[in-house]
Amino acid sequence: MRPHESIPGRYADDAGKRQFVRDLFNRGAPHYDRIGQVGFFGTGHLHRRRALERAGLRPGMDALDVACGTGAVTRAMLEVQAGKGRVCGVDPSEGMLAEARKSVAAEFHVGHAESLPFPDQNFDFLAMGYALRHVADLKRAFAEYHRVLRPGGRLLILEISRPQTRLGLVLSRLYFRDLLPGISWLITGSRDARLMMSYYWETIDACVPPQTILEAIHGAGFQAVSRQVEVGIFSAYAGQKPVEPGTQKP
């Protein structure tokens, strides 16, 4: 199940998408944190940390950040963990991982959401921050998340959703489609930074509805699946891997 159909003018198929996204983020990696700080008015870190704690991340858990990019969610995980528990990040972009390693003291690996480089039941908590639109197949990704989580393990997916109201859609298009790419170019001087933010909106606009995502998470075997929305666009999807007989929750 694709998170969205192919974006016209960007690539033709799933293989083309994987290459396009990897190359784009490799080139744009040096600018990514600056865009995030300016483009989201410095509020991103607090939002990520609060969402992690609300979803059940606690010190002592082994945590995985999928599609970690430059380590924004990874950094928030480390703060919540307070030095207790393992924190790992995985991303297909070597460029993004190189940026993450400069400032985040965690364990990083190259890998894709649909084929995580970890054994079964290896983590207590798994998060993905604003990258679900870039996977090739939702069902395969969620099956992998289920596989690497221990019984009772918790899932959190942060994503920007296409607004459901007409006013919300107009305002989101104005900012994400019309303003943010230009702002990104102005503060970085990089065409790749501008392209990253143009593509950002294109995938938000084309993404499958939240209900489809919720059903896919549930279909992968998660229970207590939910979605919390802030400001009409920031979605936090959560779920938990069932506890098997004879095991205990983390």
N, C-alpha and C positions, 0 to 999 in steps of 0.2 A: 504494500500500500504506500504510494508516494505521498509526501506531505503537500506536494503541489505538482502540477504539470510543468513541462519544460517551459522556460522563460524565452519567448521569441527573441532572436537576435543574440542570445547568450550561448546556447548550446543546443544540440539536437536530441540527445538521449541521456540515459543515466550515466553512461561512461563519460560522456562529455561534461555532464554536470560535475562529477567528482573531480575531473581534471581542472575545470574552470574554477571551482571553489577553492581547491588547494592552491592553484597558482595565484589567484587573486589575493588570498589571505597571506600567502608567502610574501608577496610584494607589498602588501599594505600593513604588515605586522608592525613595523617601526612606528606607525602613526596611530595604531588602534587605541591605545590607552589615552592618548591625548584627545582623540575624537570623543571617546566615551566620557571623559571628564568634562569637557566643554559642552558636548551635545546633550548630556543629561544633567547638566547643572550641578555636578558633584554629588548627586543623591544616590548614585548606583550602589555604592558600597554598603551604606546603611540598609538599603532595601534588600540586598542579597543576604546580609547577615541576619536580618530579622526573619526573612523567609526560611532560611536554614533552621533557625531555632524553632520557629513555628511548626516546621515539618518534622521535628524530632531529633535533629542532630545534637548530640551531647558529647562532652569530653569522654575519652576512652573508646569511642567507636572508630572503626576503620572506615574511612570515607573515600569515595571516588568521584572526581569531577570529570564528566565526559564532555568532549569538545571544549576543553578548558581554555583554549585560546592563549591569551597572555597571562592567565591565572587570576582573573578577577574573582570568580567564585572560589577557587582554590585558596586564595588569600583570606577570604571570609571564613572558610572552613577552618583554617589554621587558628584564626582568632577564637572561634567558638570552641575548638578543641583545647586551646590553652596548653599545648604541649603534651596532651594525653591522647594517644591514638594515632594511627597511620593515616596520612593524607596523600592521595595520588591524583595525578591529572593525566589525561590522555587526549591527544588531538592528532588529526591527520597532517597538519601543517607544521613542517619543521621550523619555518620562520616564526610562527606564533610561539612555539615551544622555546625557541631561542630567547625570545623576549621574556617569557615567563621565568626562565631560569635565572635571569639577571636580578630579579627582585623577590622571588617567591621560593622559600626553602621547603620544597616538597619534592616528591618523587614523580618524575614525568616520563611518559612513554608515547611513542608514535603509534597511532591506531585509529580505527574507525568504530563508530557506535555499533555497527552491525557485526563486528568481529573483534570484540574486546580481547586484548592480550593478557587475560587473567584466567586462573582456574575457577571452577565452580565454587559458589558459596564463599567468596573471598572478602566481601565487604558487608558492613552493617548499614551503610547509607550511601546512596548514589544520587548525584544531582547533575543536571544539565542546564546551562544558562544561555538562553537566547540563541540556540543553535539547532533546535529541532527541525526547522525548515530546511536545513542543509543535509539531512540524512537522505539516503536513497530509498529506504523502506521502513515505515513506522513499525510494522509488525515484527520485522527482524530485529530492529533496534530494541524494542520493548522486550522481546524474548531474550536478548542478550542481557538486558538489565536484570531481568528475573533470574537468569542463570547465575550471574556473579554475586547476587545478593544472598546473604544467609537467611534462613527462616526468620521471619519477623523483621527483616530489613526494610528500610524505608526509602521511598523514591520521591524526588522532587524535580519537576521540570518547570523552569521559568521561561516564559515566552511572551512576545508581543502579539496580540491578536487583532485582527481586523475589527474595528468598532462596529457595533450593531446599530447604532443610531445614525441618522443622516448627518446631524451636526458633528458627531464624533468622527465620522468618516471624512467630512470636509476638513476639519481641523487637523486630523492625522495626515491626510494627504498634503495639506499646506506645509506642515512641518517636516515630515519624514521624506516626502517626495520632492517638494519644491525648495525648501530652505536648507535642510541638513546636508545634502551633498555639496551645496555651495559653501556652507560654513566649513565643512571638512576641507575643501580645497583652499579656502582662505587661510586657515590656521596651519596647514601643513605644506601647501604648495604642491601637493601630490595628486596627480590624476587618478592614481590607484585608490587613494583615500576617497576621492569623490565617487569613483565607480563602486567601491564597497558600500557606500551609503545609498547609492541609487539602487543597487541590487538588494540592499536591506529592505527597502520599501516594496520592491517588486515581489519579493517572496512573502512578505506579510500580506500583501493584497491578494496573492494567489493561493495562500495556504488553505488547507481543508478546515472546515468549521471545528470549533472546540469540542462539540459533541462527538465528532468522528475520532478525535484524539482520545477522549475519555473512554470511548468504546474499545479502542485499540489497546489502551493500557489494561482495561479490565479483561480483554480477550487474551492478553499475555499471561494471565494468572494472578494479577494483583487484586487485592480487596481494599475496601474503604477508599475507593477511588473518588477524588473530588477535584473541584476547580474553584479557586478563589480569585476574584478580579479586583484590581485597583485602578482607579481613574479610567475605567472603561476599556483599557487596552492591555494592562499588565496582568497576565494570567500566571497563576501558580497551580500546576497540576500535581496532585499528591496521591500516593498509594502505598500499600504495604504488602510484602510477600507473606503469604499465610504461614503460620507457625505449624510445623509438622508435629505429630504425636511424639512425645518424648524429648522435645526440644524446648528451649526457653527463648523468649524475646530478648533482643540485645538491650 
